[in-house]
Amino acid sequence: MQTRNPVLSRLDNPEKGSSGFAFDEGRSAYNEAGAQVQTETGTQAVPQPAGPKSTRPVTLGDVINKTSVLLFILIVFAVGGWQVTPSMPWLVWVSMFIGLGLGIANALMRKIKPPLILLYAAVQGVFLGGISYWYDNWVQSVNPEYTGLVSQAIIGTLVAFGVMLALYSGRIIKVNGKFARVMTIAIISYALIALVSFVSALFGVGGGWGFYGVGTLGLILCGIGVLLAAFSLNLDFAAIEQGVKMGLPEKESWRMSFGLLVTLIWLYIEILRLLSILAMSRD
């Protein structure tokens, strides 16, 4: 099963010219042990050329631990982003573009660099804290009686994650080639619509929300965005499961956790936007 997550897709596609993890592990063990040959005076070990250093295979626990670390960093910096946004509103845009650059870099790098992944979590934390503050203030300016927007978005994200994990673990959702192809087409289509919506928002369409602020159409688009982000988690789960079964090196847990974090951030933003539009429409 091949994932369409651009980050986790590297788990399914070894680099060109690579012999594969199992081969490298075998060669490493062979080199460490040495070849035993018989000579006239007895058994003698013949030294072999040094091979790649052996490493243990990744486990699900590794992925959970790395994801927990990234989420902790994300939350800490999100709190900071929320606090500084009132006095430094430009920081939201700066963190958004830096986070986008780090995300692309981490997704395209062949060699995993944990410090860059940790930095991505921190920068995205600042962005999420700032954008959450903006959404909360917009809602309060239109509907002062509405409270708890951010907490509801967080709970919604956790619930969606738990539901998708349960559906995947119970094999209720079968992640196969057809599922991946449908998701790929849907995500690309949605991304194009979102891009056009962003441009239209600059011209005041939908009250600055773009297509998302155009009545029923906007709510439908928001709902589709939430569903796509939620169902994308199943692609991440499948890629992680496959990577563990393949016995990939433990360091790959950073790539798996990073891919999962990207989807969770997307899901949170979609839920936050949906709740915001719903709250302002109640006025």
N, C-alpha and C positions, 0 to 999 in steps of 0.2 A: 504494500500500500504506500503510495507516494503522497506526501502532503503538499498542499499548494501554499503553505506558509513559506515566504521567501527566506526566512531565517532557518526554520527546521528542515527545509528541503535539502540542505547540505548533509543531513543525517542519512539520506537515501542515495546520495550521489557522491561516491568517493572521488577525490581529485584525480585528474587525468594522470596516468602513469603510476598510480598507487597500486600496490599489490594487495591491499586490503588489511584490515586490522588483524584478522586471525593469522594471516601469513606472517605479518611482522612480529606478532607475539610468539609464534612458533620459532621463527628465526632467532629471536632474542634469547629464548630459552636454550636453543641449540648452541648458540655462541657462548652462553654462560657455562654450559656444561662441558663444552669441548668435545672433540671426537676422540674416541678411544681406539687406538691401533695396537696391534701386536708387533713387537720387535724381538730380536734374538735375546734381549735381556729381560723381557717382560712387557707389561702393559704400560704405555706411555701416552699421556694426553697431548694432543697436538693443538696448540692455540689457534683460535679462529679470529678473523677480523671482527672488530667491534661493530655491533649492530645497534639499532635503535633501542633506547632504554625501555624496559618492560614497565607496563602500567596496568593497574587493576581495571576491570570493566566497570562501567557506570551502573548504578543501581537506582531504583525509584527513590530511595531515601536521599541519595545525592541531589536529585532534582528538587525534592521537597525542601531540603535544607537551603539550597541556593535560591530557590524562589522565595523562601521566607526571609532571607537576608535582603534580597532586592525589594521586597514589599516593605520591609522595615525602613529601609533607606528612603523609599518613595514616600512613605507616610510622614517621616520626620521632616523631609524637605517640603512636603506639601503644606504642613503646618507653618513652616517658615514662609513659604510663598503666600499663604493666606495673610500672614501678618504684615508683610512688606508691600503687598500690592497697593494698598491705599496711598502710600507715599511714593511708590515706584511703579506706576501702572505699565510703563514701558517694558518692565521686566518680563511680563507675560509673553510679549511678542519675541523678545530676545531668547527666552528659554524655549519657546516653541520652535524657532528655527535652529537653535543649537541642538535641541533634542532630535529634530528631524535629521540633521546631519549625522549625529552620533548613531541614530537608528539605522540609517543607510550604510554607514561605515561598518557597524557591527554585523549587519546582515550580509555584506559582501566580502568581508575579510575571511580568508581561508584559515588563517591561524587565529585561534580564540585568544582574546585579550581581556581577561577578567576586569582589569582596572577601567577599561572603556565601558564595559557593561555596567559596572557600579556607578560610573559617572553618568551614564544614560539614565539610570534609575533616579539619581539625585536631581538632574536637570528636569526630567519629566515630573518629578515631585513638585518642583517650583512652579512649573507650568500648570499642573493640575490644581495646585493650591490657588494660584492666581485666577485661573478661568472659573473655578468654583466660586470664588469671591465675586467675580463679575456677574455670573448667572444669579447668584443669591441676591445681589443688589438690584439687578433688573427686575426680578420677581417681586422684591419688597417694594420697589418704586411703583409697581402697577397694582399689586395685591398685598398691602401691608399686613394683612391678617394671616397670610400663608407663611408658615415657618417649617424648618426642618428639611429644606430642599436637599442639602448635601448629604445629610444622614440617610435620607430616603434613597438617594442615588447609590450610596455605599451599600446599603442593605440590599437594594435591587441587584447590584453587581454580584454580591455574595450568593444571593438566592439563585441567580441565573447560573453561576459557576457550579453550585451544588447540584442543581437540577440536571445540567448537561453532563456532569461527572457521573451522576447516578444512571442517566440514560445510556451513557457510553459503557459504563461498567456492567450494566445489565444486558448489553448488546441489543437494547431496544432501538438504538440508532446504529445502523451498520455503516461504518466508514469504509466504502469501497471506491473503486475507480469512478463509478457513475456519480456517487455522492460528491467526490472531489471535483469532477468536471462541472457539475451544476453549481457548486459553491463558487468555483473560479469565475464562471460566466456572471453569476449574480454579483459577486464582489466587484469585478471590473466595471460592470454596468452601474452599480451604485456609486462607485468612486467617480465615474464620469459625471453622473448627475450631481453629486456633491460639489464637484469642481465648478460646474456651470452655476450651481446655486450660490456658491461663494462669490463668483464674479457678479451675479445679479444682485447680491446683497449689497455690494459696493455702490450700486445705483439706487438703493432704497427699496428694492422689491421685498415684499413681505415684512415691511417695517424694520428692515435691516437683518432679517432672518433668512432672506433668500426664499427659495421654494418651501423651506420648512415653516415659514410663517404665513403661507397661503392656505388658510382655512383647513378643510378636510384633507386636501392634498398634502399639506405639511405634516399633519398627524400620521398619515399613512406612510410617508417617507421616513418619519422618525421611527415608527413601528418596524418598518423593514430594516432600518439600520440596526436596531436593537436585536432583532432576530438573526441577522447575518453575523453580527459580532458574537452572539451567544453560540450559534451553531458552528462558528469557526473554531471554538474551543475543542470541538470533537476532532478536528484535523490535528490540533496540537496534541491532544491525548494520544491519538493513533501514532503520530510520529515519535512521541516519547516512548510509548510502549514498544514500538519497533526498534528504536535505538537501544533500549535495554536488552531486548531479545538478541540483537545482533552482537552484543558484547562490546559496544563502542568504548573508547577510553573514558575514564572518569571525568576528564576535563570537558567532555562534550556536555556535561550536565549544565555548564554555564550557558551554552548555546540553547539548550532545551528550555531553561528557565527564562532566558531572554525572550525567546519566541512566545512563551506563555504570557510574559509580562506585557508584551506589545499588544496582544489580543485583549487582555484585561483592561488596559488603559483605553483602548478603543471602545470596549463595552461600557465602561464607566461614563465616557463622554457622551455616547449615544443615549444612555439612560438619563443622564443629567439634562441633556437638551430636551428630551421628550417630557420629562417632569416639569421643566421650566415653561415650556409652551402650554402644557395643560394647566399649570398654575395661573399663568397670565390670562388664559382664556376664560377663567372663572370670574374674572372681574365684571 
